[in-house]
């Protein structure tokens, strides 16, 4: 029985491990943290549970290839799915806009606000509908698909391709300029960070409004633990608190891995399911570079790496009648190198796991970029300054929430502040990024095979390999990496 070593116990690593077991391999996962899940995680503070990942999960709609894959890996087994009725609410200049899941309702609301933009509004809703049926390919890598499946995929993606061609090179601000009403322009400009493509918003709305972007009960950590349970039941092994230091190479073959305790573990195949920057620079010692990745790492403007400062507050009140996610303007405040003039507050009252009875968890996520990361990295060198800066931001955010919602004065308790350094330290994510290279108006899409040039039996997997990144790409590419090994070993992989 051939042995596969998997470096990293996030969603990609767990998916690879599960499929390794299903296809008849021996496998073992080495995870640097004390628990599996990687960035798909959550943590407890003062009786509350803070979710660090899932705002909505692509692949929750029954019948899709991706949904079947989520069930194969155990992520959604015996788990209720929560379908929210809106994608967020915006309060702008005295006007409230809710991005309803019901697109007829959304269109009617937008036209009521701005009849003069009716034609553009209808086109926006049409574009969202055109991408609703898009299903991420999850059966096997595109270059391994039978020809009939390739033709079907091209046919199924025809509508989405048209939307991408029309909107992919437009930033949110440029797209917003097509509209006459100032409130619609402000709302559309703020749906994504500055410079990001409006296509990211349209595709996100398409997934959500189709019912294929919902929330599994229990949150991110619970989903990761369900996948770990599936892997262990199949006979896999997980070693936590164990970093991998190096992938040992002989004659273009990965023969073993060296662990932090000095032990060397032999393998027939190695799957690197960790951050790609770590794989190339640390594990492979810079000897096997990849031009596609290097170009993107060196151009953070066009290939943005999103990270954030996330604040969590416990509320001594039940906010079930409040919006699920509310965006509103505020007095300016500074986080990292970025000045903000508003914020989005996420309300977790839709699931009882997040807060004690009668109370509510609120989070605020503030987008950060490479420029911000370097400020946080420097701050972290002086723990007192780092802690003080987190407290300053928390005080700023708390006061602005209370200004907007004075009924919450005296009811907010700070639970936690996570920064880009938090994501970097706990998961090894390059510059604290929680998503791969985002769609900007100037970026080019990358579909990486996971093969490492110059190596015969070492593969990449994870969200970095293809757009849009995130959990769906992680679970899919984990499966694909094992299927490539199956092809090499002449094992059936359908």
C-alpha positions as CSV (number, residue, x, y, z in Angstrom):
1,X,0.0,0.0,0.0
2,X,1.5,3.3,-1.1
3,X,1.9,6.0,1.6
4,X,0.9,9.7,1.2
5,X,2.1,12.3,3.7
6,X,-0.2,15.4,3.8
7,X,1.3,18.6,5.2
8,X,-1.5,20.7,6.8
9,X,-4.8,19.7,8.3
10,X,-7.0,22.4,6.9
11,X,-9.9,21.7,4.6
12,X,-7.7,20.9,1.7
13,X,-5.5,18.5,3.8
14,X,-8.5,16.8,5.3
15,X,-10.1,16.4,1.8
16,X,-6.9,15.0,0.5
17,X,-6.7,12.6,3.4
18,X,-10.2,11.4,3.1
19,X,-9.8,10.7,-0.6
20,X,-6.5,9.0,0.0
21,X,-8.3,6.6,2.3
22,X,-11.2,6.1,-0.1
23,X,-8.9,5.3,-3.0
24,X,-6.9,2.7,-1.0
25,X,-3.8,4.6,0.1
26,X,-2.2,4.8,3.6
27,X,-2.1,8.5,4.6
28,X,-1.1,10.7,7.5
29,X,-1.7,14.4,8.1
30,X,0.8,16.5,10.0
31,X,-0.7,19.7,11.4
32,X,1.2,22.5,13.1
33,X,-1.7,23.7,15.3
34,X,-3.3,21.8,18.1
35,X,-6.5,21.3,16.2
36,X,-7.3,20.6,12.5
37,X,-9.3,23.0,10.3
38,X,-6.7,25.7,9.4
39,X,-8.5,28.9,8.7
40,X,-11.9,27.1,8.9
41,X,-12.1,27.5,12.6
42,X,-13.6,29.2,15.6
43,X,-12.7,29.9,19.3
44,X,-14.4,30.4,22.6
45,X,-14.3,33.6,24.7
46,X,-16.3,34.4,27.9
47,X,-19.1,31.9,27.1
48,X,-19.4,33.0,23.4
49,X,-18.2,31.2,20.3
50,X,-16.5,33.3,17.6
51,X,-16.5,32.0,14.1
52,X,-13.3,32.8,12.2
53,X,-14.4,31.7,8.7
54,X,-17.8,30.9,7.2
55,X,-20.0,33.8,6.4
56,X,-21.7,31.6,3.8
57,X,-20.6,28.3,2.3
58,X,-20.8,27.6,-1.5
59,X,-22.1,24.1,-2.2
60,X,-25.0,23.9,0.3
61,X,-27.6,23.3,-2.4
62,X,-28.6,19.6,-2.7
63,X,-27.9,18.0,-6.1
64,X,-24.7,20.0,-7.1
65,X,-21.4,18.3,-7.6
66,X,-19.9,20.4,-4.9
67,X,-22.6,19.5,-2.4
68,X,-22.1,15.8,-3.1
69,X,-18.4,16.4,-2.4
70,X,-19.1,18.2,0.9
71,X,-21.2,15.1,1.9
72,X,-18.5,12.7,0.8
73,X,-16.0,14.4,3.2
74,X,-18.6,14.5,6.0
75,X,-18.7,18.3,6.2
76,X,-22.5,18.6,6.0
77,X,-23.6,15.2,7.4
78,X,-26.4,15.5,10.0
79,X,-26.2,19.2,9.8
80,X,-29.0,21.7,9.3
81,X,-28.4,24.4,6.7
82,X,-29.4,28.0,7.5
83,X,-30.7,30.1,4.6
84,X,-30.6,33.8,5.4
85,X,-33.0,36.0,3.4
86,X,-30.5,38.7,2.5
87,X,-26.9,39.3,1.6
88,X,-26.6,42.4,3.8
89,X,-28.2,45.8,4.5
90,X,-26.8,49.2,3.7
91,X,-27.7,52.5,5.4
92,X,-26.6,55.3,3.1
93,X,-27.6,59.0,3.4
94,X,-30.9,58.1,5.0
95,X,-31.7,55.4,2.5
96,X,-31.8,51.7,3.5
97,X,-31.0,49.0,0.9
98,X,-31.3,45.3,1.6
99,X,-29.8,42.9,-0.8
100,X,-32.6,40.3,-0.7
101,X,-32.1,36.7,-1.7
102,X,-35.5,37.2,-3.5
103,X,-34.2,38.9,-6.7
104,X,-37.7,40.1,-7.7
105,X,-38.0,41.9,-4.4
106,X,-34.5,43.3,-4.7
107,X,-35.2,44.6,-8.2
108,X,-38.4,46.2,-7.1
109,X,-36.7,47.9,-4.2
110,X,-33.9,49.3,-6.3
111,X,-36.2,50.6,-9.0
112,X,-38.3,52.2,-6.3
113,X,-35.2,54.0,-5.0
114,X,-34.0,55.0,-8.5
115,X,-36.5,54.7,-11.4
116,X,-34.0,56.5,-13.6
117,X,-31.6,53.5,-13.2
118,X,-34.2,50.9,-14.1
119,X,-32.4,49.7,-17.2
120,X,-29.1,49.2,-15.3
121,X,-30.9,47.6,-12.4
122,X,-32.6,45.0,-14.6
123,X,-29.3,44.2,-16.3
124,X,-27.7,43.7,-12.8
125,X,-30.4,41.3,-11.7
126,X,-30.2,39.5,-15.1
127,X,-26.4,39.0,-14.6
128,X,-27.0,37.7,-11.1
129,X,-29.5,35.2,-12.4
130,X,-27.2,34.1,-15.2
131,X,-24.6,33.0,-12.7
132,X,-27.0,31.2,-10.4
133,X,-26.7,27.8,-12.1
134,X,-22.9,27.9,-12.1
135,X,-21.5,24.8,-10.3
136,X,-17.9,24.5,-9.5
137,X,-16.4,21.4,-11.2
138,X,-15.8,18.9,-8.5
139,X,-15.6,15.5,-10.2
140,X,-12.0,15.5,-11.2
141,X,-9.3,18.0,-12.6
142,X,-10.3,19.6,-15.9
143,X,-7.4,18.1,-17.8
144,X,-8.6,14.6,-16.7
145,X,-12.3,15.1,-17.5
146,X,-13.8,13.0,-20.3
147,X,-14.5,15.1,-23.4
148,X,-18.3,14.8,-23.0
149,X,-18.1,16.3,-19.5
150,X,-15.9,19.1,-20.8
151,X,-18.5,20.1,-23.4
152,X,-21.2,19.9,-20.8
153,X,-19.2,22.2,-18.5
154,X,-18.7,24.7,-21.3
155,X,-22.4,24.7,-22.1
156,X,-23.3,25.1,-18.4
157,X,-20.9,28.0,-18.0
158,X,-22.0,29.9,-21.1
159,X,-24.2,32.4,-19.2
160,X,-21.5,33.0,-16.5
161,X,-18.9,33.5,-19.1
162,X,-20.8,36.3,-20.7
163,X,-21.2,38.0,-17.3
164,X,-17.5,37.6,-16.6
165,X,-16.5,39.1,-20.0
166,X,-18.8,42.1,-19.4
167,X,-17.9,42.8,-15.8
168,X,-14.7,41.1,-14.9
169,X,-12.5,44.1,-15.8
170,X,-14.7,46.7,-14.1
171,X,-13.9,47.7,-10.5
172,X,-16.8,48.2,-8.2
173,X,-16.3,52.0,-8.5
174,X,-16.2,51.9,-12.3
175,X,-19.3,49.8,-12.4
176,X,-21.1,52.0,-10.0
177,X,-20.5,55.0,-12.3
178,X,-23.0,53.4,-14.7
179,X,-25.8,54.3,-12.2
180,X,-27.3,57.8,-11.8
181,X,-28.5,57.7,-8.2
182,X,-25.8,58.6,-5.7
183,X,-27.0,56.1,-3.1
184,X,-26.8,53.2,-5.6
185,X,-23.4,54.3,-6.6
186,X,-22.2,54.4,-3.0
187,X,-23.7,51.0,-2.2
188,X,-22.2,49.3,-5.3
189,X,-18.8,50.9,-4.7
190,X,-18.7,49.6,-1.1
191,X,-19.8,46.0,-1.7
192,X,-16.1,45.0,-2.2
193,X,-12.8,46.7,-1.2
194,X,-11.4,49.4,-3.5
195,X,-10.1,48.0,-6.8
196,X,-11.9,44.7,-6.6
197,X,-13.9,43.5,-9.6
198,X,-17.6,43.9,-9.5
199,X,-17.8,40.4,-10.9
200,X,-16.9,39.1,-7.4
201,X,-20.0,40.7,-6.0
202,X,-22.2,39.5,-8.9
203,X,-21.0,35.9,-8.6
204,X,-21.4,36.1,-4.8
205,X,-24.9,37.3,-5.1
206,X,-25.7,34.6,-7.7
207,X,-24.4,31.8,-5.4
208,X,-26.3,33.2,-2.4
209,X,-29.6,34.0,-4.2
210,X,-29.7,30.5,-5.8
211,X,-29.7,28.9,-2.3
212,X,-26.2,27.4,-2.9
213,X,-24.5,29.8,-0.4
214,X,-25.9,29.1,3.0
215,X,-24.5,28.4,6.5
216,X,-24.1,25.0,8.2
217,X,-25.2,25.1,11.8
218,X,-22.5,25.0,14.4
219,X,-20.1,27.1,12.3
220,X,-16.6,26.6,10.9
221,X,-14.9,24.7,13.6
222,X,-17.7,22.1,13.9
223,X,-17.5,21.5,10.2
224,X,-13.7,20.9,10.3
225,X,-14.1,18.5,13.2
226,X,-16.8,16.6,11.2
227,X,-14.3,16.2,8.4
228,X,-11.6,15.0,10.8
229,X,-14.0,12.4,12.2
230,X,-14.7,11.1,8.7
231,X,-11.0,10.9,8.0
232,X,-10.3,9.0,11.2
233,X,-13.2,6.6,10.6
234,X,-11.7,5.7,7.3
235,X,-8.4,4.8,9.0
236,X,-6.4,8.0,8.5
237,X,-4.0,9.4,11.1
238,X,-3.7,13.0,12.3
239,X,-0.6,14.3,14.2
240,X,-1.2,17.7,15.6
241,X,1.2,20.2,17.2
242,X,3.8,19.0,14.6
243,X,5.2,21.3,12.0
244,X,6.9,20.0,8.9
245,X,10.3,21.6,8.4
246,X,11.4,20.2,5.0
247,X,10.4,18.0,2.1
248,X,13.4,15.8,1.4
249,X,14.1,15.4,-2.4
250,X,16.2,12.8,-4.2
251,X,16.4,12.4,-8.0
252,X,13.3,14.7,-8.5
253,X,11.3,12.6,-6.0
254,X,10.0,13.6,-2.6
255,X,11.2,10.7,-0.5
256,X,10.3,11.9,3.0
257,X,9.5,14.9,5.2
258,X,11.5,16.2,8.2
259,X,9.4,17.2,11.2
260,X,10.1,19.8,13.9
261,X,11.2,17.1,16.3
262,X,13.9,16.1,13.9
263,X,12.3,12.8,12.8
264,X,12.3,11.9,9.2
265,X,9.1,10.2,7.8
266,X,9.3,8.3,4.5
267,X,6.6,8.6,1.9
268,X,5.7,7.5,-1.6
269,X,3.9,10.8,-2.3
270,X,3.7,14.2,-0.5
271,X,0.8,16.6,-0.7
272,X,1.5,20.1,0.5
273,X,-1.8,21.4,1.8
274,X,-0.4,24.4,3.5
275,X,0.3,28.0,2.3
276,X,2.1,27.9,-1.0
277,X,4.6,30.5,0.1
278,X,5.6,28.2,2.9
279,X,5.8,25.2,0.5
280,X,8.1,26.9,-2.0
281,X,10.3,28.9,0.3
282,X,10.5,26.8,3.5
283,X,9.6,23.2,2.7
284,X,11.3,23.2,-0.7
285,X,14.0,25.7,0.3
286,X,13.4,27.9,-2.7
287,X,14.6,25.3,-5.2
288,X,11.3,24.8,-7.0
289,X,9.8,28.2,-7.8
290,X,6.7,28.8,-9.7
291,X,6.4,31.9,-12.0
292,X,2.6,32.0,-11.7
293,X,2.8,32.4,-8.0
294,X,5.8,34.6,-7.9
295,X,4.3,37.1,-10.3
296,X,1.2,37.4,-8.1
297,X,3.1,37.6,-4.8
298,X,5.1,40.5,-6.2
299,X,2.1,42.4,-7.4
300,X,-0.2,42.9,-4.4
301,X,-2.1,45.7,-6.1
302,X,-3.5,43.7,-9.0
303,X,-3.5,40.4,-7.0
304,X,-4.8,41.5,-3.7
305,X,-4.4,39.3,-0.7
306,X,-7.3,40.0,1.7
307,X,-6.8,39.9,5.4
308,X,-8.6,41.8,8.1
309,X,-8.9,42.9,11.7
310,X,-11.9,41.1,13.2
311,X,-13.5,42.3,16.4
312,X,-16.0,40.3,18.4
313,X,-18.4,41.7,20.9
314,X,-20.8,40.0,23.3
315,X,-24.2,41.7,23.6
316,X,-26.3,41.5,26.7
317,X,-29.5,41.4,24.5
318,X,-31.2,39.2,22.0
319,X,-30.8,40.9,18.6
320,X,-32.8,38.5,16.5
321,X,-34.9,41.3,15.1
322,X,-31.8,43.2,13.9
323,X,-30.3,42.9,10.4
324,X,-28.0,39.9,9.8
325,X,-25.3,42.1,8.5
326,X,-25.6,45.9,8.7
327,X,-23.3,48.4,6.9
328,X,-23.4,52.0,8.0
329,X,-21.3,55.2,7.8
330,X,-19.3,56.5,10.8
331,X,-16.9,59.2,11.7
332,X,-13.5,58.3,10.1
333,X,-11.1,55.9,12.0
334,X,-7.8,54.4,11.2
335,X,-6.8,50.7,11.2
336,X,-3.4,49.9,9.9
337,X,-2.7,52.2,7.0
338,X,-6.4,52.3,6.0
339,X,-8.9,55.0,6.9
340,X,-12.5,53.8,7.2
341,X,-15.7,55.9,7.0
342,X,-18.0,53.1,8.0
343,X,-18.3,49.4,9.0
344,X,-20.3,46.2,8.6
345,X,-21.6,44.6,11.7
346,X,-22.5,40.9,11.5
347,X,-25.2,39.5,13.8
348,X,-24.9,35.8,14.7
349,X,-28.3,35.4,16.3
350,X,-29.3,33.0,13.5
351,X,-27.7,30.1,15.4
352,X,-27.8,29.4,19.1
353,X,-24.2,28.0,19.2
354,X,-22.6,31.5,19.2
355,X,-23.9,33.0,22.4
356,X,-25.5,32.2,25.7
357,X,-29.3,32.3,25.8
358,X,-30.7,35.8,25.7
359,X,-27.4,37.2,24.4
360,X,-25.9,37.8,20.9
361,X,-22.5,37.7,19.2
362,X,-21.6,40.6,17.0
363,X,-18.4,40.8,14.8
364,X,-16.9,43.6,12.8
365,X,-14.4,42.7,10.0
366,X,-12.2,45.5,8.7
367,X,-10.5,44.8,5.4
368,X,-6.7,45.0,5.4
369,X,-4.1,44.7,2.7
370,X,-0.3,44.2,2.3
371,X,0.4,47.8,3.4
372,X,-1.6,47.2,6.6
373,X,0.1,43.9,7.2
374,X,3.5,45.5,7.4
375,X,2.3,47.9,10.1
376,X,0.8,45.1,12.1
377,X,4.0,43.0,11.7
378,X,6.1,45.9,13.1
379,X,3.6,46.5,15.9
380,X,3.8,42.8,16.9
381,X,7.5,43.2,17.7
382,X,6.5,45.3,20.7
383,X,3.7,43.4,22.5
384,X,2.6,46.4,24.7
385,X,2.2,48.6,21.6
386,X,0.4,45.7,19.8
387,X,-2.1,45.1,22.6
388,X,-2.6,48.9,23.0
389,X,-3.4,49.3,19.3
390,X,-5.9,46.5,19.4
391,X,-7.6,48.1,22.4
392,X,-7.6,51.5,20.7
393,X,-9.4,50.1,17.6
394,X,-11.8,48.1,19.8
395,X,-12.7,51.3,21.7
396,X,-13.2,53.2,18.4
397,X,-15.5,50.5,17.0
398,X,-17.5,50.1,20.2
399,X,-18.2,53.8,20.5
400,X,-19.3,54.0,16.8
401,X,-21.7,51.0,17.3
402,X,-23.1,52.7,20.3
403,X,-23.5,56.0,18.4
404,X,-25.4,54.2,15.7
405,X,-27.4,52.1,18.1
406,X,-27.7,53.9,21.4
407,X,-29.9,51.2,22.8
408,X,-26.8,49.0,23.0
409,X,-24.9,51.4,25.3
410,X,-23.7,49.5,28.3
411,X,-24.5,46.1,26.7
412,X,-21.4,45.5,24.7
413,X,-18.4,43.5,26.0
414,X,-15.2,43.1,23.9
415,X,-14.4,39.4,23.4
416,X,-11.5,39.4,21.1
417,X,-9.5,41.3,18.4
418,X,-7.9,39.2,15.7
419,X,-5.3,40.9,13.4
420,X,-3.5,39.9,10.3
421,X,-0.7,38.7,12.6
422,X,-3.2,36.4,14.3
423,X,-4.0,34.7,11.0
424,X,-0.4,34.5,10.1
425,X,0.8,33.0,13.4
426,X,-1.9,30.4,13.8
427,X,-2.3,29.2,10.3
428,X,0.9,30.2,8.5
429,X,-1.1,32.2,6.0
430,X,1.1,34.5,3.9
431,X,0.6,38.1,5.2
432,X,-2.4,36.9,7.2
433,X,-4.5,36.3,4.0
434,X,-7.7,34.4,4.6
435,X,-8.5,34.2,0.9
436,X,-6.3,33.6,-2.1
437,X,-5.6,36.2,-4.8
438,X,-8.8,38.2,-5.2
439,X,-10.5,39.2,-8.4
440,X,-9.4,42.8,-9.2
441,X,-10.1,44.7,-12.4
442,X,-6.6,44.1,-13.6
443,X,-5.9,40.5,-12.4
444,X,-5.7,37.4,-14.6
445,X,-7.3,34.2,-13.6
446,X,-5.0,31.3,-12.6
447,X,-6.0,27.6,-12.9
448,X,-3.1,25.7,-11.4
449,X,-2.8,22.0,-11.8
450,X,-1.1,21.5,-8.4
451,X,1.9,19.9,-10.1
452,X,5.3,21.2,-9.0
453,X,7.7,21.6,-12.0
454,X,10.7,19.4,-11.5
455,X,9.1,17.0,-9.0
456,X,7.5,13.7,-9.9
457,X,5.5,12.9,-6.7
458,X,4.8,16.1,-4.8
459,X,1.6,18.0,-5.3
460,X,0.1,21.3,-4.1
461,X,-3.5,21.6,-2.9
462,X,-5.5,24.4,-1.3
463,X,-7.4,27.5,-2.1
464,X,-4.5,29.2,-3.7
465,X,-4.7,27.1,-6.9
466,X,-7.7,28.6,-8.6
467,X,-10.3,31.4,-8.2
468,X,-12.2,32.3,-6.2
469,X,-10.3,30.5,-3.5
470,X,-11.9,29.8,-0.1
471,X,-13.3,26.5,1.2
472,X,-14.8,25.2,-2.1
473,X,-11.5,25.4,-3.9
474,X,-9.7,23.8,-0.9
475,X,-12.0,20.8,-0.7
476,X,-12.0,20.3,-4.5
477,X,-8.2,20.5,-5.0
478,X,-7.7,18.2,-2.0
479,X,-9.6,15.6,-4.0
480,X,-7.9,16.4,-7.3
481,X,-4.4,16.0,-5.8
482,X,-5.2,12.4,-4.8
483,X,-6.8,11.7,-8.2
484,X,-3.6,12.7,-9.9
485,X,-1.8,10.2,-7.8
486,X,-4.4,7.6,-8.7
487,X,-3.8,8.3,-12.4
488,X,-0.1,7.8,-11.9
489,X,-0.6,4.6,-10.0
490,X,-3.3,3.4,-12.6
491,X,-6.0,3.3,-9.9
492,X,-9.6,4.0,-11.0
493,X,-10.4,7.5,-9.7
494,X,-14.0,8.3,-10.9
